[in-house]
Amino acid sequence: MQIYKFNSILKPVLWGGDKLLEFKRLPAQDEPIGESWELSAIPGRESVVADGPDKGMTLTQLVQRDGADLVGKDVYQRFGDQFPLLIKFIDAKRDLSIQVHPGDEMARCCHGCAGKNEMWYILQADDGAVIRTGFSRSITVEEFDHRLAEGTILDVVNVKSSRPGDVFYIPAGQIHTIGAGNLLVEIQQPSDITYRVWDYNRRDADGNLRQLHVQEAREALDFTSREGQVLDMPQLDNGMTQLVSCDHFDVQLLEVDGSHTMQLPAAHSFVAMVCIQGETTLRVEGMSPVTLQQGETALIPAVADSIEMVGSAKFLICTIPAIEDGNKCS
């Protein structure tokens, strides 16, 4: 087995910009790029191994071939051949739509897939950039419909200034949007289901109003007051900073300057490493070393006991918690 790096999947969208390309040191594109999918097993947008003996294989094919050796015993028992994370970068030059994602029960019933709980780590934020998450107070379905008709739904959605290093957790059912001027990492369940609530009456490239999903949103939304907030980030004994820990994923921040060896989670889970600053060489016993630089993501198989990092870099370290150790995010 090897340390895996995958080809990025770039997604052009009307609200995208050019910060993401600069951040990842990629050439200019003909269309504005809003997303770069780094680790995905979503059908039709599956990550493909970039190099090494498994070059050209998809993430799904790797999981099907290597099972628990790749993703971990607990993860494989829980999810089978479905890789349980989707990791992407998002560049919002313009405001994204006001939206909501379904929980597991609704998503499986309506779409045959997982729900979408997600977190954001802010990489860059222009002056005045904001994140909108959660209703500022409880509202009724009737008020929701009335405000959509009037175009005033934003009046009852929390607004938070965003700064580099801020972390937001967005549970399924929570209304939210990414404001213009934010570049961030999104770590989420493996789902591409989004219900647009409001989109500023914007039109697509063909001049058509973008599709809304109001009926689905009514069923998915939590209308109770839920304050959006920047999460507290405690320092851990292992030198990492805890960002988010819940049943769906555990994400920590690690800074390395020189040489650092990290013990891995006892074969129960893979480790995904998102490099958000700098460059380092990753070494795992029995595997070829890999250089990881800003904007790149590596997947470390669960059979690895430890990983040595040599260089100067900052990472998001992503794993799936053992179910008995998982806890509900807040």
MIKESE-152946 format. One record per residue (C-alpha): x negated, y negated, z negated; residue number from 1. Coordinates in steps of 0.5 Angstrom, whole numbers, plus 500, padded with zeros to 3 digits. Layout:
% MIKESE-152946
<pt><X>X</X><Y>Y</Y><Z>Z</Z><roza>NUM</roza></pt>
...
END
This chain:
% MIKESE-152946
<pt><X>500</X><Y>500</Y><Z>500</Z><roza>1</roza></pt>
<pt><X>498</X><Y>493</Y><Z>501</Z><roza>2</roza></pt>
<pt><X>499</X><Y>486</Y><Z>498</Z><roza>3</roza></pt>
<pt><X>504</X><Y>483</Y><Z>503</Z><roza>4</roza></pt>
<pt><X>505</X><Y>477</Y><Z>507</Z><roza>5</roza></pt>
<pt><X>511</X><Y>475</Y><Z>512</Z><roza>6</roza></pt>
<pt><X>512</X><Y>471</Y><Z>517</Z><roza>7</roza></pt>
<pt><X>516</X><Y>465</Y><Z>516</Z><roza>8</roza></pt>
<pt><X>523</X><Y>464</Y><Z>519</Z><roza>9</roza></pt>
<pt><X>524</X><Y>457</Y><Z>520</Z><roza>10</roza></pt>
<pt><X>532</X><Y>455</Y><Z>521</Z><roza>11</roza></pt>
<pt><X>533</X><Y>448</Y><Z>524</Z><roza>12</roza></pt>
<pt><X>539</X><Y>444</Y><Z>521</Z><roza>13</roza></pt>
<pt><X>542</X><Y>438</Y><Z>522</Z><roza>14</roza></pt>
<pt><X>540</X><Y>435</Y><Z>515</Z><roza>15</roza></pt>
<pt><X>533</X><Y>438</Y><Z>516</Z><roza>16</roza></pt>
<pt><X>527</X><Y>434</Y><Z>516</Z><roza>17</roza></pt>
<pt><X>519</X><Y>435</Y><Z>517</Z><roza>18</roza></pt>
<pt><X>517</X><Y>435</Y><Z>510</Z><roza>19</roza></pt>
<pt><X>517</X><Y>443</Y><Z>510</Z><roza>20</roza></pt>
<pt><X>513</X><Y>443</Y><Z>516</Z><roza>21</roza></pt>
<pt><X>507</X><Y>439</Y><Z>513</Z><roza>22</roza></pt>
<pt><X>508</X><Y>442</Y><Z>506</Z><roza>23</roza></pt>
<pt><X>507</X><Y>449</Y><Z>510</Z><roza>24</roza></pt>
<pt><X>502</X><Y>446</Y><Z>515</Z><roza>25</roza></pt>
<pt><X>506</X><Y>448</Y><Z>521</Z><roza>26</roza></pt>
<pt><X>506</X><Y>445</Y><Z>528</Z><roza>27</roza></pt>
<pt><X>512</X><Y>440</Y><Z>529</Z><roza>28</roza></pt>
<pt><X>518</X><Y>443</Y><Z>532</Z><roza>29</roza></pt>
<pt><X>523</X><Y>440</Y><Z>537</Z><roza>30</roza></pt>
<pt><X>529</X><Y>441</Y><Z>532</Z><roza>31</roza></pt>
<pt><X>529</X><Y>438</Y><Z>525</Z><roza>32</roza></pt>
<pt><X>527</X><Y>444</Y><Z>520</Z><roza>33</roza></pt>
<pt><X>531</X><Y>445</Y><Z>514</Z><roza>34</roza></pt>
<pt><X>529</X><Y>452</Y><Z>511</Z><roza>35</roza></pt>
<pt><X>524</X><Y>457</Y><Z>511</Z><roza>36</roza></pt>
<pt><X>526</X><Y>464</Y><Z>509</Z><roza>37</roza></pt>
<pt><X>520</X><Y>467</Y><Z>506</Z><roza>38</roza></pt>
<pt><X>522</X><Y>473</Y><Z>503</Z><roza>39</roza></pt>
<pt><X>529</X><Y>476</Y><Z>506</Z><roza>40</roza></pt>
<pt><X>532</X><Y>482</Y><Z>507</Z><roza>41</roza></pt>
<pt><X>539</X><Y>479</Y><Z>510</Z><roza>42</roza></pt>
<pt><X>541</X><Y>483</Y><Z>516</Z><roza>43</roza></pt>
<pt><X>539</X><Y>479</Y><Z>522</Z><roza>44</roza></pt>
<pt><X>534</X><Y>475</Y><Z>518</Z><roza>45</roza></pt>
<pt><X>529</X><Y>480</Y><Z>515</Z><roza>46</roza></pt>
<pt><X>522</X><Y>478</Y><Z>514</Z><roza>47</roza></pt>
<pt><X>517</X><Y>481</Y><Z>518</Z><roza>48</roza></pt>
<pt><X>510</X><Y>483</Y><Z>515</Z><roza>49</roza></pt>
<pt><X>505</X><Y>478</Y><Z>518</Z><roza>50</roza></pt>
<pt><X>498</X><Y>483</Y><Z>518</Z><roza>51</roza></pt>
<pt><X>495</X><Y>489</Y><Z>516</Z><roza>52</roza></pt>
<pt><X>497</X><Y>496</Y><Z>517</Z><roza>53</roza></pt>
<pt><X>504</X><Y>495</Y><Z>516</Z><roza>54</roza></pt>
<pt><X>504</X><Y>489</Y><Z>521</Z><roza>55</roza></pt>
<pt><X>511</X><Y>488</Y><Z>525</Z><roza>56</roza></pt>
<pt><X>515</X><Y>492</Y><Z>519</Z><roza>57</roza></pt>
<pt><X>521</X><Y>489</Y><Z>516</Z><roza>58</roza></pt>
<pt><X>522</X><Y>488</Y><Z>509</Z><roza>59</roza></pt>
<pt><X>528</X><Y>493</Y><Z>509</Z><roza>60</roza></pt>
<pt><X>524</X><Y>498</Y><Z>513</Z><roza>61</roza></pt>
<pt><X>518</X><Y>498</Y><Z>507</Z><roza>62</roza></pt>
<pt><X>523</X><Y>499</Y><Z>502</Z><roza>63</roza></pt>
<pt><X>527</X><Y>505</Y><Z>505</Z><roza>64</roza></pt>
<pt><X>520</X><Y>508</Y><Z>506</Z><roza>65</roza></pt>
<pt><X>516</X><Y>506</Y><Z>499</Z><roza>66</roza></pt>
<pt><X>522</X><Y>506</Y><Z>495</Z><roza>67</roza></pt>
<pt><X>520</X><Y>505</Y><Z>487</Z><roza>68</roza></pt>
<pt><X>513</X><Y>504</Y><Z>489</Z><roza>69</roza></pt>
<pt><X>514</X><Y>498</Y><Z>492</Z><roza>70</roza></pt>
<pt><X>520</X><Y>495</Y><Z>488</Z><roza>71</roza></pt>
<pt><X>520</X><Y>498</Y><Z>482</Z><roza>72</roza></pt>
<pt><X>523</X><Y>504</Y><Z>478</Z><roza>73</roza></pt>
<pt><X>528</X><Y>500</Y><Z>475</Z><roza>74</roza></pt>
<pt><X>530</X><Y>495</Y><Z>481</Z><roza>75</roza></pt>
<pt><X>530</X><Y>501</Y><Z>486</Z><roza>76</roza></pt>
<pt><X>535</X><Y>505</Y><Z>481</Z><roza>77</roza></pt>
<pt><X>539</X><Y>498</Y><Z>480</Z><roza>78</roza></pt>
<pt><X>539</X><Y>496</Y><Z>488</Z><roza>79</roza></pt>
<pt><X>537</X><Y>502</Y><Z>492</Z><roza>80</roza></pt>
<pt><X>534</X><Y>500</Y><Z>499</Z><roza>81</roza></pt>
<pt><X>537</X><Y>493</Y><Z>498</Z><roza>82</roza></pt>
<pt><X>532</X><Y>488</Y><Z>496</Z><roza>83</roza></pt>
<pt><X>534</X><Y>484</Y><Z>491</Z><roza>84</roza></pt>
<pt><X>532</X><Y>477</Y><Z>492</Z><roza>85</roza></pt>
<pt><X>532</X><Y>471</Y><Z>497</Z><roza>86</roza></pt>
<pt><X>526</X><Y>466</Y><Z>497</Z><roza>87</roza></pt>
<pt><X>526</X><Y>460</Y><Z>501</Z><roza>88</roza></pt>
<pt><X>524</X><Y>453</Y><Z>502</Z><roza>89</roza></pt>
<pt><X>529</X><Y>447</Y><Z>503</Z><roza>90</roza></pt>
<pt><X>527</X><Y>440</Y><Z>506</Z><roza>91</roza></pt>
<pt><X>533</X><Y>436</Y><Z>505</Z><roza>92</roza></pt>
<pt><X>532</X><Y>429</Y><Z>510</Z><roza>93</roza></pt>
<pt><X>540</X><Y>428</Y><Z>509</Z><roza>94</roza></pt>
<pt><X>545</X><Y>430</Y><Z>504</Z><roza>95</roza></pt>
<pt><X>547</X><Y>437</Y><Z>504</Z><roza>96</roza></pt>
<pt><X>554</X><Y>439</Y><Z>504</Z><roza>97</roza></pt>
<pt><X>558</X><Y>439</Y><Z>497</Z><roza>98</roza></pt>
<pt><X>559</X><Y>447</Y><Z>497</Z><roza>99</roza></pt>
<pt><X>560</X><Y>453</Y><Z>492</Z><roza>100</roza></pt>
<pt><X>558</X><Y>460</Y><Z>492</Z><roza>101</roza></pt>
<pt><X>562</X><Y>466</Y><Z>490</Z><roza>102</roza></pt>
<pt><X>560</X><Y>471</Y><Z>484</Z><roza>103</roza></pt>
<pt><X>559</X><Y>478</Y><Z>485</Z><roza>104</roza></pt>
<pt><X>566</X><Y>481</Y><Z>485</Z><roza>105</roza></pt>
<pt><X>569</X><Y>476</Y><Z>490</Z><roza>106</roza></pt>
<pt><X>563</X><Y>477</Y><Z>495</Z><roza>107</roza></pt>
<pt><X>563</X><Y>484</Y><Z>495</Z><roza>108</roza></pt>
<pt><X>570</X><Y>484</Y><Z>496</Z><roza>109</roza></pt>
<pt><X>570</X><Y>479</Y><Z>501</Z><roza>110</roza></pt>
<pt><X>564</X><Y>480</Y><Z>505</Z><roza>111</roza></pt>
<pt><X>561</X><Y>487</Y><Z>502</Z><roza>112</roza></pt>
<pt><X>555</X><Y>483</Y><Z>499</Z><roza>113</roza></pt>
<pt><X>552</X><Y>480</Y><Z>493</Z><roza>114</roza></pt>
<pt><X>554</X><Y>474</Y><Z>490</Z><roza>115</roza></pt>
<pt><X>549</X><Y>468</Y><Z>490</Z><roza>116</roza></pt>
<pt><X>546</X><Y>465</Y><Z>483</Z><roza>117</roza></pt>
<pt><X>540</X><Y>461</Y><Z>485</Z><roza>118</roza></pt>
<pt><X>535</X><Y>456</Y><Z>482</Z><roza>119</roza></pt>
<pt><X>531</X><Y>450</Y><Z>485</Z><roza>120</roza></pt>
<pt><X>524</X><Y>448</Y><Z>483</Z><roza>121</roza></pt>
<pt><X>523</X><Y>441</Y><Z>486</Z><roza>122</roza></pt>
<pt><X>517</X><Y>440</Y><Z>490</Z><roza>123</roza></pt>
<pt><X>517</X><Y>433</Y><Z>492</Z><roza>124</roza></pt>
<pt><X>523</X><Y>428</Y><Z>491</Z><roza>125</roza></pt>
<pt><X>523</X><Y>421</Y><Z>494</Z><roza>126</roza></pt>
<pt><X>525</X><Y>415</Y><Z>490</Z><roza>127</roza></pt>
<pt><X>532</X><Y>415</Y><Z>489</Z><roza>128</roza></pt>
<pt><X>533</X><Y>423</Y><Z>490</Z><roza>129</roza></pt>
<pt><X>539</X><Y>426</Y><Z>486</Z><roza>130</roza></pt>
<pt><X>541</X><Y>433</Y><Z>485</Z><roza>131</roza></pt>
<pt><X>549</X><Y>434</Y><Z>484</Z><roza>132</roza></pt>
<pt><X>551</X><Y>440</Y><Z>480</Z><roza>133</roza></pt>
<pt><X>557</X><Y>442</Y><Z>476</Z><roza>134</roza></pt>
<pt><X>564</X><Y>438</Y><Z>475</Z><roza>135</roza></pt>
<pt><X>563</X><Y>432</Y><Z>470</Z><roza>136</roza></pt>
<pt><X>569</X><Y>434</Y><Z>467</Z><roza>137</roza></pt>
<pt><X>575</X><Y>439</Y><Z>468</Z><roza>138</roza></pt>
<pt><X>579</X><Y>438</Y><Z>473</Z><roza>139</roza></pt>
<pt><X>585</X><Y>442</Y><Z>476</Z><roza>140</roza></pt>
<pt><X>586</X><Y>445</Y><Z>483</Z><roza>141</roza></pt>
<pt><X>591</X><Y>440</Y><Z>484</Z><roza>142</roza></pt>
<pt><X>586</X><Y>434</Y><Z>483</Z><roza>143</roza></pt>
<pt><X>581</X><Y>438</Y><Z>487</Z><roza>144</roza></pt>
<pt><X>586</X><Y>438</Y><Z>493</Z><roza>145</roza></pt>
<pt><X>588</X><Y>431</Y><Z>492</Z><roza>146</roza></pt>
<pt><X>580</X><Y>428</Y><Z>492</Z><roza>147</roza></pt>
<pt><X>578</X><Y>432</Y><Z>498</Z><roza>148</roza></pt>
<pt><X>584</X><Y>429</Y><Z>502</Z><roza>149</roza></pt>
<pt><X>582</X><Y>422</Y><Z>499</Z><roza>150</roza></pt>
<pt><X>574</X><Y>424</Y><Z>500</Z><roza>151</roza></pt>
<pt><X>573</X><Y>422</Y><Z>493</Z><roza>152</roza></pt>
<pt><X>570</X><Y>429</Y><Z>490</Z><roza>153</roza></pt>
<pt><X>564</X><Y>426</Y><Z>489</Z><roza>154</roza></pt>
<pt><X>567</X><Y>422</Y><Z>483</Z><roza>155</roza></pt>
<pt><X>567</X><Y>428</Y><Z>479</Z><roza>156</roza></pt>
<pt><X>561</X><Y>431</Y><Z>480</Z><roza>157</roza></pt>
<pt><X>555</X><Y>430</Y><Z>476</Z><roza>158</roza></pt>
<pt><X>549</X><Y>427</Y><Z>479</Z><roza>159</roza></pt>
<pt><X>542</X><Y>428</Y><Z>476</Z><roza>160</roza></pt>
<pt><X>535</X><Y>424</Y><Z>479</Z><roza>161</roza></pt>
<pt><X>530</X><Y>429</Y><Z>481</Z><roza>162</roza></pt>
<pt><X>523</X><Y>429</Y><Z>480</Z><roza>163</roza></pt>
<pt><X>517</X><Y>434</Y><Z>482</Z><roza>164</roza></pt>
<pt><X>517</X><Y>440</Y><Z>477</Z><roza>165</roza></pt>
<pt><X>524</X><Y>439</Y><Z>475</Z><roza>166</roza></pt>
<pt><X>528</X><Y>446</Y><Z>475</Z><roza>167</roza></pt>
<pt><X>536</X><Y>447</Y><Z>476</Z><roza>168</roza></pt>
<pt><X>540</X><Y>453</Y><Z>475</Z><roza>169</roza></pt>
<pt><X>546</X><Y>454</Y><Z>480</Z><roza>170</roza></pt>
<pt><X>551</X><Y>459</Y><Z>477</Z><roza>171</roza></pt>
<pt><X>556</X><Y>462</Y><Z>482</Z><roza>172</roza></pt>
<pt><X>562</X><Y>458</Y><Z>482</Z><roza>173</roza></pt>
<pt><X>559</X><Y>452</Y><Z>480</Z><roza>174</roza></pt>
<pt><X>560</X><Y>446</Y><Z>485</Z><roza>175</roza></pt>
<pt><X>553</X><Y>443</Y><Z>488</Z><roza>176</roza></pt>
<pt><X>549</X><Y>440</Y><Z>493</Z><roza>177</roza></pt>
<pt><X>542</X><Y>438</Y><Z>494</Z><roza>178</roza></pt>
<pt><X>541</X><Y>430</Y><Z>496</Z><roza>179</roza></pt>
<pt><X>537</X><Y>427</Y><Z>501</Z><roza>180</roza></pt>
<pt><X>530</X><Y>426</Y><Z>500</Z><roza>181</roza></pt>
<pt><X>528</X><Y>433</Y><Z>496</Z><roza>182</roza></pt>
<pt><X>524</X><Y>439</Y><Z>498</Z><roza>183</roza></pt>
<pt><X>524</X><Y>445</Y><Z>494</Z><roza>184</roza></pt>
<pt><X>524</X><Y>452</Y><Z>493</Z><roza>185</roza></pt>
<pt><X>530</X><Y>456</Y><Z>492</Z><roza>186</roza></pt>
<pt><X>530</X><Y>463</Y><Z>489</Z><roza>187</roza></pt>
<pt><X>537</X><Y>467</Y><Z>489</Z><roza>188</roza></pt>
<pt><X>540</X><Y>473</Y><Z>490</Z><roza>189</roza></pt>
<pt><X>540</X><Y>476</Y><Z>497</Z><roza>190</roza></pt>
<pt><X>546</X><Y>473</Y><Z>500</Z><roza>191</roza></pt>
<pt><X>548</X><Y>468</Y><Z>505</Z><roza>192</roza></pt>
<pt><X>555</X><Y>466</Y><Z>503</Z><roza>193</roza></pt>
<pt><X>556</X><Y>459</Y><Z>502</Z><roza>194</roza></pt>
<pt><X>563</X><Y>455</Y><Z>502</Z><roza>195</roza></pt>
<pt><X>563</X><Y>448</Y><Z>504</Z><roza>196</roza></pt>
<pt><X>568</X><Y>444</Y><Z>500</Z><roza>197</roza></pt>
<pt><X>566</X><Y>437</Y><Z>503</Z><roza>198</roza></pt>
<pt><X>561</X><Y>435</Y><Z>509</Z><roza>199</roza></pt>
<pt><X>562</X><Y>427</Y><Z>509</Z><roza>200</roza></pt>
<pt><X>566</X><Y>428</Y><Z>516</Z><roza>201</roza></pt>
<pt><X>560</X><Y>430</Y><Z>519</Z><roza>202</roza></pt>
<pt><X>560</X><Y>433</Y><Z>526</Z><roza>203</roza></pt>
<pt><X>555</X><Y>439</Y><Z>529</Z><roza>204</roza></pt>
<pt><X>551</X><Y>438</Y><Z>536</Z><roza>205</roza></pt>
<pt><X>557</X><Y>439</Y><Z>540</Z><roza>206</roza></pt>
<pt><X>561</X><Y>434</Y><Z>537</Z><roza>207</roza></pt>
<pt><X>565</X><Y>438</Y><Z>533</Z><roza>208</roza></pt>
<pt><X>567</X><Y>437</Y><Z>525</Z><roza>209</roza></pt>
<pt><X>563</X><Y>442</Y><Z>521</Z><roza>210</roza></pt>
<pt><X>567</X><Y>448</Y><Z>518</Z><roza>211</roza></pt>
<pt><X>570</X><Y>447</Y><Z>511</Z><roza>212</roza></pt>
<pt><X>572</X><Y>453</Y><Z>507</Z><roza>213</roza></pt>
<pt><X>577</X><Y>450</Y><Z>502</Z><roza>214</roza></pt>
<pt><X>581</X><Y>456</Y><Z>501</Z><roza>215</roza></pt>
<pt><X>575</X><Y>460</Y><Z>499</Z><roza>216</roza></pt>
<pt><X>572</X><Y>455</Y><Z>495</Z><roza>217</roza></pt>
<pt><X>578</X><Y>454</Y><Z>491</Z><roza>218</roza></pt>
<pt><X>578</X><Y>462</Y><Z>489</Z><roza>219</roza></pt>
<pt><X>570</X><Y>461</Y><Z>488</Z><roza>220</roza></pt>
<pt><X>570</X><Y>455</Y><Z>484</Z><roza>221</roza></pt>
<pt><X>569</X><Y>454</Y><Z>476</Z><roza>222</roza></pt>
<pt><X>574</X><Y>448</Y><Z>475</Z><roza>223</roza></pt>
<pt><X>572</X><Y>447</Y><Z>468</Z><roza>224</roza></pt>
<pt><X>567</X><Y>442</Y><Z>466</Z><roza>225</roza></pt>
<pt><X>560</X><Y>444</Y><Z>467</Z><roza>226</roza></pt>
<pt><X>554</X><Y>439</Y><Z>466</Z><roza>227</roza></pt>
<pt><X>549</X><Y>440</Y><Z>471</Z><roza>228</roza></pt>
<pt><X>542</X><Y>439</Y><Z>467</Z><roza>229</roza></pt>
<pt><X>534</X><Y>440</Y><Z>468</Z><roza>230</roza></pt>
<pt><X>532</X><Y>446</Y><Z>464</Z><roza>231</roza></pt>
<pt><X>528</X><Y>446</Y><Z>459</Z><roza>232</roza></pt>
<pt><X>521</X><Y>450</Y><Z>460</Z><roza>233</roza></pt>
<pt><X>518</X><Y>453</Y><Z>454</Z><roza>234</roza></pt>
<pt><X>510</X><Y>455</Y><Z>454</Z><roza>235</roza></pt>
<pt><X>509</X><Y>463</Y><Z>454</Z><roza>236</roza></pt>
<pt><X>504</X><Y>466</Y><Z>450</Z><roza>237</roza></pt>
<pt><X>501</X><Y>469</Y><Z>457</Z><roza>238</roza></pt>
<pt><X>499</X><Y>462</Y><Z>459</Z><roza>239</roza></pt>
<pt><X>505</X><Y>461</Y><Z>464</Z><roza>240</roza></pt>
<pt><X>511</X><Y>457</Y><Z>463</Z><roza>241</roza></pt>
<pt><X>518</X><Y>460</Y><Z>463</Z><roza>242</roza></pt>
<pt><X>523</X><Y>457</Y><Z>468</Z><roza>243</roza></pt>
<pt><X>529</X><Y>461</Y><Z>469</Z><roza>244</roza></pt>
<pt><X>531</X><Y>468</Y><Z>466</Z><roza>245</roza></pt>
<pt><X>537</X><Y>472</Y><Z>467</Z><roza>246</roza></pt>
<pt><X>540</X><Y>478</Y><Z>470</Z><roza>247</roza></pt>
<pt><X>538</X><Y>477</Y><Z>477</Z><roza>248</roza></pt>
<pt><X>531</X><Y>474</Y><Z>477</Z><roza>249</roza></pt>
<pt><X>526</X><Y>472</Y><Z>472</Z><roza>250</roza></pt>
<pt><X>521</X><Y>466</Y><Z>475</Z><roza>251</roza></pt>
<pt><X>515</X><Y>463</Y><Z>471</Z><roza>252</roza></pt>
<pt><X>510</X><Y>458</Y><Z>473</Z><roza>253</roza></pt>
<pt><X>503</X><Y>459</Y><Z>473</Z><roza>254</roza></pt>
<pt><X>497</X><Y>455</Y><Z>474</Z><roza>255</roza></pt>
<pt><X>490</X><Y>458</Y><Z>476</Z><roza>256</roza></pt>
<pt><X>483</X><Y>454</Y><Z>476</Z><roza>257</roza></pt>
<pt><X>478</X><Y>459</Y><Z>477</Z><roza>258</roza></pt>
<pt><X>479</X><Y>466</Y><Z>475</Z><roza>259</roza></pt>
<pt><X>485</X><Y>469</Y><Z>472</Z><roza>260</roza></pt>
<pt><X>488</X><Y>476</Y><Z>471</Z><roza>261</roza></pt>
<pt><X>495</X><Y>477</Y><Z>470</Z><roza>262</roza></pt>
<pt><X>498</X><Y>484</Y><Z>468</Z><roza>263</roza></pt>
<pt><X>504</X><Y>486</Y><Z>472</Z><roza>264</roza></pt>
<pt><X>511</X><Y>489</Y><Z>469</Z><roza>265</roza></pt>
<pt><X>510</X><Y>496</Y><Z>468</Z><roza>266</roza></pt>
<pt><X>512</X><Y>498</Y><Z>474</Z><roza>267</roza></pt>
<pt><X>519</X><Y>496</Y><Z>473</Z><roza>268</roza></pt>
<pt><X>519</X><Y>491</Y><Z>478</Z><roza>269</roza></pt>
<pt><X>515</X><Y>488</Y><Z>484</Z><roza>270</roza></pt>
<pt><X>512</X><Y>481</Y><Z>483</Z><roza>271</roza></pt>
<pt><X>513</X><Y>476</Y><Z>489</Z><roza>272</roza></pt>
<pt><X>508</X><Y>470</Y><Z>488</Z><roza>273</roza></pt>
<pt><X>510</X><Y>463</Y><Z>491</Z><roza>274</roza></pt>
<pt><X>504</X><Y>459</Y><Z>492</Z><roza>275</roza></pt>
<pt><X>506</X><Y>451</Y><Z>491</Z><roza>276</roza></pt>
<pt><X>500</X><Y>448</Y><Z>491</Z><roza>277</roza></pt>
<pt><X>492</X><Y>450</Y><Z>492</Z><roza>278</roza></pt>
<pt><X>489</X><Y>456</Y><Z>495</Z><roza>279</roza></pt>
<pt><X>487</X><Y>463</Y><Z>492</Z><roza>280</roza></pt>
<pt><X>485</X><Y>470</Y><Z>493</Z><roza>281</roza></pt>
<pt><X>489</X><Y>475</Y><Z>491</Z><roza>282</roza></pt>
<pt><X>486</X><Y>482</Y><Z>489</Z><roza>283</roza></pt>
<pt><X>489</X><Y>488</Y><Z>487</Z><roza>284</roza></pt>
<pt><X>485</X><Y>495</Y><Z>485</Z><roza>285</roza></pt>
<pt><X>486</X><Y>499</Y><Z>492</Z><roza>286</roza></pt>
<pt><X>489</X><Y>494</Y><Z>496</Z><roza>287</roza></pt>
<pt><X>485</X><Y>489</Y><Z>501</Z><roza>288</roza></pt>
<pt><X>484</X><Y>482</Y><Z>498</Z><roza>289</roza></pt>
<pt><X>489</X><Y>477</Y><Z>501</Z><roza>290</roza></pt>
<pt><X>488</X><Y>469</Y><Z>501</Z><roza>291</roza></pt>
<pt><X>495</X><Y>465</Y><Z>499</Z><roza>292</roza></pt>
<pt><X>495</X><Y>458</Y><Z>500</Z><roza>293</roza></pt>
<pt><X>500</X><Y>453</Y><Z>499</Z><roza>294</roza></pt>
<pt><X>507</X><Y>454</Y><Z>502</Z><roza>295</roza></pt>
<pt><X>506</X><Y>462</Y><Z>503</Z><roza>296</roza></pt>
<pt><X>509</X><Y>468</Y><Z>499</Z><roza>297</roza></pt>
<pt><X>506</X><Y>474</Y><Z>497</Z><roza>298</roza></pt>
<pt><X>509</X><Y>481</Y><Z>495</Z><roza>299</roza></pt>
<pt><X>506</X><Y>485</Y><Z>490</Z><roza>300</roza></pt>
<pt><X>508</X><Y>492</Y><Z>490</Z><roza>301</roza></pt>
<pt><X>510</X><Y>495</Y><Z>483</Z><roza>302</roza></pt>
<pt><X>505</X><Y>500</Y><Z>483</Z><roza>303</roza></pt>
<pt><X>500</X><Y>495</Y><Z>482</Z><roza>304</roza></pt>
<pt><X>498</X><Y>494</Y><Z>474</Z><roza>305</roza></pt>
<pt><X>494</X><Y>488</Y><Z>475</Z><roza>306</roza></pt>
<pt><X>492</X><Y>482</Y><Z>480</Z><roza>307</roza></pt>
<pt><X>486</X><Y>478</Y><Z>480</Z><roza>308</roza></pt>
<pt><X>487</X><Y>471</Y><Z>482</Z><roza>309</roza></pt>
<pt><X>481</X><Y>467</Y><Z>484</Z><roza>310</roza></pt>
<pt><X>481</X><Y>459</Y><Z>486</Z><roza>311</roza></pt>
<pt><X>485</X><Y>453</Y><Z>484</Z><roza>312</roza></pt>
<pt><X>493</X><Y>454</Y><Z>485</Z><roza>313</roza></pt>
<pt><X>500</X><Y>454</Y><Z>482</Z><roza>314</roza></pt>
<pt><X>505</X><Y>459</Y><Z>483</Z><roza>315</roza></pt>
<pt><X>512</X><Y>461</Y><Z>482</Z><roza>316</roza></pt>
<pt><X>512</X><Y>468</Y><Z>479</Z><roza>317</roza></pt>
<pt><X>518</X><Y>472</Y><Z>481</Z><roza>318</roza></pt>
<pt><X>521</X><Y>479</Y><Z>478</Z><roza>319</roza></pt>
<pt><X>527</X><Y>482</Y><Z>477</Z><roza>320</roza></pt>
<pt><X>528</X><Y>483</Y><Z>469</Z><roza>321</roza></pt>
<pt><X>530</X><Y>490</Y><Z>466</Z><roza>322</roza></pt>
<pt><X>537</X><Y>490</Y><Z>465</Z><roza>323</roza></pt>
<pt><X>537</X><Y>491</Y><Z>458</Z><roza>324</roza></pt>
<pt><X>532</X><Y>485</Y><Z>457</Z><roza>325</roza></pt>
<pt><X>536</X><Y>481</Y><Z>462</Z><roza>326</roza></pt>
<pt><X>540</X><Y>475</Y><Z>459</Z><roza>327</roza></pt>
<pt><X>545</X><Y>470</Y><Z>462</Z><roza>328</roza></pt>
<pt><X>542</X><Y>464</Y><Z>465</Z><roza>329</roza></pt>
<pt><X>545</X><Y>457</Y><Z>462</Z><roza>330</roza></pt>
END
